[in-house]
Amino acid sequence: MSGTGKPTVREILEKEIVQRARHDAEFRALLLENPKEALKQFGLRVPDRVEIRVVEETPSVCYIVLP
C-alpha cells in the first residue's frame, strides 16, 4: 500500500486481475501466455518496450518480487 494507507491504482488493478484469473480459466490461460493481450481487457495498453511477466505460484514454489 502507499504511504497514505490507501491502495494505489496498481494495487487495485492487480487485485482485480488476480480475482478475474481465479474465476475465469480462459482469462488465466491468456494472462500466463500473453499478458499484454490479457491486460487489454482491462483497458491497459502496455508499450512494446515494457515486458510483463506473469508467474503462477504452486505449493512448492513461492516468488518474492523486489522493486
C-alpha positions as CSV (number, residue, x, y, z in Angstrom):
1,M,0.0,0.0,0.0
2,S,1.0,3.6,-0.5
3,G,2.2,5.7,2.4
4,T,-1.3,7.1,2.8
5,G,-2.8,3.8,3.7
6,K,-4.9,3.8,0.6
7,P,-4.3,1.2,-2.1
8,T,-2.6,2.5,-5.3
9,V,-4.1,2.2,-8.7
10,R,-1.6,-0.6,-9.5
11,E,-2.6,-2.5,-6.3
12,I,-6.3,-2.1,-7.2
13,L,-5.7,-3.3,-10.8
14,E,-3.6,-6.2,-9.6
15,K,-6.3,-7.3,-7.2
16,E,-9.0,-7.2,-10.0
17,I,-6.7,-9.1,-12.4
18,V,-5.9,-11.8,-9.9
19,Q,-9.6,-12.1,-8.9
20,R,-10.6,-12.5,-12.6
21,A,-7.9,-15.1,-13.2
22,R,-9.2,-17.1,-10.2
23,H,-12.7,-17.3,-11.6
24,D,-12.0,-17.3,-15.4
25,A,-9.8,-20.2,-16.6
26,E,-9.7,-18.8,-20.2
27,F,-8.5,-15.4,-19.0
28,R,-6.0,-17.1,-16.6
29,A,-4.5,-19.1,-19.5
30,L,-4.3,-15.9,-21.7
31,L,-2.7,-14.0,-18.8
32,L,0.0,-16.6,-18.4
33,E,0.6,-17.0,-22.2
34,N,0.2,-13.4,-23.4
35,P,-0.1,-10.9,-20.5
36,K,-0.2,-7.8,-22.7
37,E,-3.2,-9.2,-24.6
38,A,-5.0,-10.1,-21.4
39,L,-4.4,-6.7,-19.9
40,K,-6.1,-5.1,-22.9
41,Q,-9.4,-6.5,-21.4
42,F,-8.8,-4.0,-18.6
43,G,-8.3,-1.1,-21.0
44,L,-4.5,-1.3,-20.4
45,R,-2.1,-0.8,-23.3
46,V,1.5,-1.8,-22.4
47,P,4.2,-0.3,-24.6
48,D,6.4,-2.6,-26.6
49,R,9.5,-1.6,-24.5
50,V,7.8,-2.8,-21.3
51,E,7.9,-6.5,-20.5
52,I,5.2,-8.1,-18.4
53,R,5.8,-11.4,-16.7
54,V,3.1,-13.4,-15.1
55,V,4.1,-16.4,-12.9
56,E,2.0,-18.9,-11.1
57,E,2.8,-19.9,-7.6
58,T,2.5,-23.6,-6.6
59,P,2.5,-25.2,-3.2
60,S,6.3,-25.8,-3.7
61,V,7.3,-22.6,-5.4
62,C,7.0,-19.1,-3.9
63,Y,8.0,-15.8,-5.6
64,I,9.3,-12.6,-3.9
65,V,9.2,-9.5,-6.1
66,L,11.8,-6.9,-5.5
67,P,11.4,-3.3,-6.7
